[in-house]
Amino acid sequence: MGIFNRKNNDSTPANPEMTELGREYAIAKRHRDRKTITRINRQIGEAGMSDSDRASFEQGREAYDSIPPIPRGRNRRK
């Protein structure tokens, strides 16, 4: 398939909402968005995560982290 294919045949997440939250957290972390990271951490702290929720959250983070970032080249204008 493609490099951006997020489908894993090995397991499906127990909680898709937590998977999406984990993916959102990974995106915020990559883009250094402290406001979103703080909001997600607060949301997780209030909800209280079970083991299956934590596994789903980590699965979402790893799904986004497995996509390599775009390399930042030098400024092309000269």
C-alpha positions as CSV (number, residue, x, y, z in Angstrom):
1,M,0.0,0.0,0.0
2,G,1.1,3.6,0.6
3,I,3.4,5.1,3.1
4,F,0.5,6.9,4.7
5,N,-1.7,3.9,5.1
6,R,-2.9,3.9,8.8
7,K,-4.7,0.5,8.6
8,N,-3.1,-2.2,10.8
9,N,-4.5,-5.7,10.4
10,D,-3.0,-6.9,13.6
11,S,-5.4,-5.3,16.1
12,T,-8.2,-2.8,16.3
13,P,-8.3,-0.2,19.0
14,A,-10.7,-0.8,21.9
15,N,-11.7,2.8,22.1
16,P,-11.6,4.8,18.8
17,E,-12.1,8.1,20.6
18,M,-9.0,7.6,22.6
19,T,-7.1,6.5,19.5
20,E,-8.1,9.8,17.8
21,L,-7.1,11.7,20.9
22,G,-3.7,10.0,20.8
23,R,-3.3,10.9,17.2
24,E,-4.2,14.5,17.9
25,Y,-1.7,14.6,20.8
26,A,1.1,13.3,18.5
27,I,0.2,16.0,15.9
28,A,0.3,18.7,18.6
29,K,3.6,17.4,19.9
30,R,5.2,17.4,16.5
31,H,4.0,20.9,15.8
32,R,5.0,22.1,19.3
33,D,1.4,23.2,20.1
34,R,1.6,23.5,23.9
35,K,-1.9,24.7,24.3
36,T,-3.4,21.6,22.7
37,I,-1.0,19.3,24.6
38,T,-2.1,20.9,27.8
39,R,-5.8,20.6,26.9
40,I,-5.4,16.9,26.0
41,N,-3.4,16.2,29.2
42,R,-6.1,17.9,31.3
43,Q,-8.9,16.0,29.4
44,I,-7.1,12.7,30.1
45,G,-6.5,13.5,33.8
46,E,-10.2,14.3,34.3
47,A,-11.5,11.2,32.6
48,G,-9.2,8.7,34.3
49,M,-7.9,6.2,31.8
50,S,-8.3,2.4,32.0
51,D,-5.7,0.0,30.6
52,S,-7.6,-0.4,27.3
53,D,-8.0,3.4,27.0
54,R,-4.3,3.9,27.6
55,A,-3.5,1.2,25.0
56,S,-5.8,2.9,22.4
57,F,-4.2,6.3,23.1
58,E,-0.7,4.9,22.6
59,Q,-1.8,3.1,19.5
60,G,-3.1,6.4,18.1
61,R,0.2,8.2,19.0
62,E,2.3,5.5,17.4
63,A,0.2,5.5,14.2
64,Y,1.0,9.2,13.7
65,D,4.6,8.9,14.9
66,S,5.3,6.2,12.4
67,I,4.7,8.7,9.6
68,P,8.1,10.4,9.0
69,P,8.2,14.2,9.2
70,I,8.8,16.2,6.1
71,P,12.5,17.1,6.0
72,R,13.1,20.8,6.5
73,G,15.5,21.9,3.8
74,R,17.4,25.1,3.5
75,N,15.7,28.2,2.2
76,R,15.5,27.8,-1.5
77,R,15.5,31.5,-2.3
78,K,18.9,33.1,-2.8
